Amino acid sequence: MTKTVAVIGAGIVGVSTAIWLQRDGHKVILIDKAGPGEGTSHGNGGVLASCSVVPVPGPGLWLKAPKMLLDPNQPLFMKWSYLPKIAPWLMKFMSHANAAAVHKRAAASTQIIGDSYNDHVALASGTGAEKWLHPDDYVFLYNSRADYEADAFGFSVRKENGFEWELLEDQAFRDYDPIFSPEITCAARFPGHGRISDPGRYVKDLAAFAEAQGARLIMGEVTDIAREQGAVTGVRVGGETIACDAAVLTTGVWSGPLAEKLGVKPPLESERGYHLELYEPSVMPRAPVMIASGKFVATPMDGRLRLAGIVELGGLDLPPSRAPFALLERQIRAAIPGLSWKKTVEWMGHRPSMADSLPIIGESTVVRGAFMGFGHDHVGLTGGPKTGLLLSQLISGRTPNINLAPYAPDRFH
């Protein structure tokens, strides 16, 4: 049965949902306060990081985090004025810093992101956006074999979820990519991954395709979900009620207030992420790399190299800090000696981080026809297409072929 579905949020999750809904025969209204691909979907690292199933909180983080916060060369920052507000969320987040929680999250994440490149191919084929999509390796770089072995727990979790890698040491790594510092002697190369060479334009092109297929694009902020007898009848935008049969909430870290109106109080916070774009770099990595010592990625993009990473806890409203930008520049200069470029562009955005590091995907148990897809942590671009497909299946009355219980909205009543 054809439905009119309002998709709230035009980042990668919302736009993916819109396209899959259209392919299932539904009419789509796509609503965003800033326009498609303008938020976190613009500024991410651009890697389709299927193997990134290991969450930030893990064994040992209780000991590591305080030291990292006090070291200006570590990729963890805190806006200290925000600490009282974030403290309750932080305690929930850190309660998952144990092996059992990591194994649980990794198994669930693999269902969403484990085949990301092919999920993007299925989404983008025939849309015009596929030109930004590239198959590639994803390579983790270490200064030494000992540094690689110190990450053994994370690699064992990846292995148990089906990921394989090749270890490149010394000359084998130099033969693979000679541009890096001699101090980097060890690399784990994961094949079968991918990258997006302009994430913002990719999402914009997908949205333009959805519009060309009949989607109605509305610029505005949804303030409420209209309902009658417990079921969605419309969405409120700028004082107007726009009629629809179902609504999907995909506004990332800004999803909390509307989710509460749907009976869910998600433990959701912003992990503020930073990126630097280096235009016309003198050299370019062969593939996207995670420089493990700095926990940031360097991704080849269209005409520039994007450095993305860093975690800063500071909420949605405080201004960017200078220290993360400076750290990214110091680290890339150390990793690629002699690197030069013509222009630098800075960006700071907001990753939607759930206390249990798993997204919400599913229907409200309080309001029929109200669906949610947000909270993808560091892998929103990676998991967007699969999340959109799952939401379209649910709205169409089909049963997905994976267990959706780990992402259930009602785990946060």
N, C-alpha and C positions, 0 to 999 in steps of 0.2 A: 504494500500500500504506500503510495507516494505521500510523503510528509513535507511540510515546510519546517526547516530546522534553522534556528538562529545559532551561529557559532560565534561565541564571544571571545575575541582575541585572535589576531591574525599573525601570530608567530608561526614557527614550523609546525607545531602540534595542531593549531587551529586550521591552517591552510591545508595540511594533510587531511584532516578530518573533512573539510569542505569538499576536496576533490574525491575522496572515497565515497562520501555521501552522494555526490552527483553521479558517480558511476553506479551507485545502487538505485538511481532513479529518483532521488529526492531533490526538492528545491531548497536552495541555501541562501541564507542571509548572513553575510560575514561582517562583523562589527568590531572596530578597533578604534581606540581613542587617538592613536597617532598614525595609523596606516600600517599596511603589511610590512613585516620584516624590519621594523624600526627599533625594536627593543633588544632583548637578549639574543634573539635569532640573528641580529645583525652582527653582534660583537663576539660571538663564540670563537673557539679555536679552529673551527673548520674541519676537524678530523672526525671521520665516522669511526668512532673509537669502540668498536665492538668488544674488544678485550677489556674495556674499562669497567669491569663488573665488581671490582674491589672497592668498597666505599672508603671515604676519608676516615671515619672512626674505626679503628682496628686495635688489636692487642698492642699495648705499649703506648698508646696515644696519651694516656694520663700522665706519663712521665715525660714524653717528648714535647707536648704542647706548651707548657710553661717556658721551657728553654727556647723554643722557637719564637715565642712572643717577645722575648727579651733580646733576641739576636737580630740586628737589622739586615743580616744577609740570609735570613730564612723567609720562606714564602707565606708566612702567617702573620697577619696584622690585626690589631684591635683598635677601634675608636673607643677609648676608655670611658668616655662620657656615656656610651651606649651600654656598657656592661650591666648596670642594674636592670635595664629593660630586657636584655637578651638572656640573663642568667637562668630563668626557668627553662627556656628552650634549650640552652646549652647543657643543662643537667640531663634533660631527656636525650639529647644528641649523644652525650658522652656515655650514657647508660648502654649504648649499643657498641661501645669500643671493646668488643670481645670476640673471640673466634666463632662462637656459635652464631652470633648476629651477622658476622661477615659471610659465613657460609650460606645462611638463609637469604641474605640480600643478593649475593652473587648468583644463586640459582634462579631467583625471581628476575633479576636484571637480564640474565642471559636470554630469557624468553622475549624480552622487549628489544634488546640491542644486539643480540648475538649474530644476526645476519644483516646488519644495517646497510651495507652497500647494496645488496640485492633488494632490500626493502625500498631504498631510494630509487633504484632503477625501475622497480615496479610502479612507484608513485610518479616519477618524472617523465617516463617514456611518453613521447608524443605531446608533451606540454610546451616545448621550447626551452624549458629550464634545464634539460639534461646536459646542455653544453657546459655547465658549471660542475658537473659530477665526474670524478676521476677515480678509477681503481688505483690502489696504492698500498705500499707497506705502511706499517706504523712501527717506529723504532724507538726503543728505550735506551738511552745513552748513560753509561756509568764511567766514572774515572778509573775503576779497577774491578777486577773479578770479585774482590772482597765486598765492594759496594753492591754489586749485583747479587751476591749470595746473601747479603743482609736483607734483601727483599724476597727471600725464599718463600715466606708464607704467602705473599700475594701471588707469586708465580704458581705455587701449588694450587691455590684456589682457581686460578685461570685454567690450569691443566685439568682439574676435575670437572670443569664446565666445558671442556672440549676444545680449548684453544691450544695451538701448537706454535712454537717459535724456534728460530735458529739463533744460536749464540755465535756472535762474530767477535773475535779477539785479535788485537794487535794488527798484523798485516791484513788479515781477512776483513777487518773493519775499514782499514785504509783503502783497500781495493773497492769496497762497497761505496764509500763516500770519503774522499780525501780532504774535505774542506775543514774538518774539525780539529780542535787543538790536540797536540800529541798527548796531553794529559788525559784525554778520553780514550780509553783503551779497550772498552768492552761494550757490546751492544746486543740487545735482544730484538731480533727482527720478526715481527708478526706479519705474515702475508695475509692476503684476502681482506684487507681493509679498504678505506677510501678517503677522499677528501673533497671538500667543496671549495672551489677557487674564488668564490665571492658569495659568502652565505647570505648577506642582505639582498643582493640582486637575485639570488636563487629563489628566496622566499617571495620576493616581489614578482618574479616571472611565474611562479606557481600560482600566486594570487591572481595575476592578470589572466592566466589560462582559465581559472575558475570563473572569473568575471565573463570571459568570452563564451563560456559554456552556460551562462545565464545566472550566475551568482550575483546577488545584490550586495554591493559594498557600501557600508554606512560608516562614516567617521563620527564617533561619539563614544560616550562612556555609559555602559549599562549600570544602572543603579539598583535594579530590582528585577525579580522574576515574577511576572503576573501568573496567577493560578486560580482555578475554580475547582472545587471538590477534590483538592489534593493533586491536581494535574496542571502542567504548564499550559498557559493560554497565550503568553506573550512575554516580551521583555520591555522594560522601561528604559528609554534613551532620551535624554534631554527633555523630560516632561511628557514625552509621547509614548504610548504603548504600541509596540509593533507586534502584530499577531503572529504566532507560530505554534506548531504542534509539539515541538521539542526544542530544548536549548542545551548547548554544550559549553561548559565553562573551561576555557583554555588560556587563562591570562597569567600563567606563571606565578611569580611571587606575589602578584597583586590579586590572587584568587581568593584570599582569606575572607574578606567581608561578604562576598556573594555566596561562598561556600557555607558560611554560617547561616545564611537565610535558607539554605537547602538542608540544614540539620547536621552539618559537619563542621567541626572546629579543628582545622588541620594545624599541627605544630609546624608551621611554615616560617622560614626566615630567609633573609637575603644573605647569600655568600657573595659579597661584592667581588666581582672579577675585573681584572685590568687587562688591556691589551695595548701594545705598541705595533704600529705598522711602519715598516721601513721600506720606502718606495725606491725602486730601481737599485736594489742591493747589488754589490759587486759580485757576490756569489749566492747561490741558492742551494739549500739542501736537496738531496735527491728525492727524499720522501719526508712526510711529517715526522718530527722527532719529539719525544718527551725527554727533556734534559733533567734527569732524575734528581740531581743535586739541588735544582731550583724548582722542581715540580711545575714546570711550564712547558708548553709546546711551542715549537717553531714550525709553521706551516707555510709551504709555498702557495702563494695566491696570485691572482691576476695582476702582474706588475709590481708586486710587493711581497715582503715576508712579514707574516703576522706572528707576533709573540703574545701568547695568551696564557694566563694562569693566575697565580697568586690568590690567596683567600684573605679577605678582610671582613671582619665582623663589625658592622656599623649601621645596619638598617638601611632604609630607603631614602632618607631625607638629608643626611649629612653630606657635605661636599666630598669630592675625591681627595685622596691623600697624594702627596708627591712621592713619598718613599717607594711605593710599589713600582711606579714608572721608572725611577732611578735604578731600582734593583733589577728590573728586566733588562735595562740597557747594560748594566755592569755584567750581568750573566751572559748575555749573547756575545759581548765583546770578549769575554773569557773563553766561551765555547768555540767561537769562530774568529781567531786572531786576524786582524787586518781588515775585517769587514767594514765596508763603507756604504753609504746610501745617500740619496738626494734630499729626502724629506721624511719627517716623522709625524705620524698622526696618533694621538692618544685617545683612549676610550675607557670608560668605566661603566659597568652594568651590573645587573642583579640576577644571580643564579637562584632559582627557587629550590631551596634546600629543606627537605623534610627531616624531622628528627630521627626517623628510622631509615632514611636514605632511599626510600621507595616512593614512586609517584602514586597519586590517586587516579584510578581509572575505573569508571563504572557509573551506575545510576544511583541517584539519591534514593534512600529508603523512605524519605519523608515527602518528597514531591515527585510524582510520576512524570516521566518525560524530561527530567532534569539530569543531565549527565556531566561528568567532570573528567578532565584529563590534564593534570598539572603536577608539578613537584618533581621534575626529572633530575634535580641535582646538577651534576656537571655534564650530563649526557642528553640534553634536550634535543639537540640537532640529530644526534645518533638515533634516538628512540622515537622521534616525531612521526615518521611514516607508519611504523607498526602501531603506535598508539592511535593514530587517526583511523587506521583500518579496523582496529578492535572496536573503537567507538561507533563507527559506521555499522559494523556487524550487530552490535547491541541495539542500536536505534532501529535497525531493519528487522529485528526479531530473530536474528540468527545466533547460534551458539558458537563463540570462538573456540578454536581447537587448543587453547591453552587454559590453564587454571588461573582465573583472575582473582582468587581469594587474597593473594599477598597485596593487591592494590586496592582492595575494597574500601569505598568511602566510609562504610559504617564502622571501620576500625577506629574512627576518631569521633564518634558521637559525643 
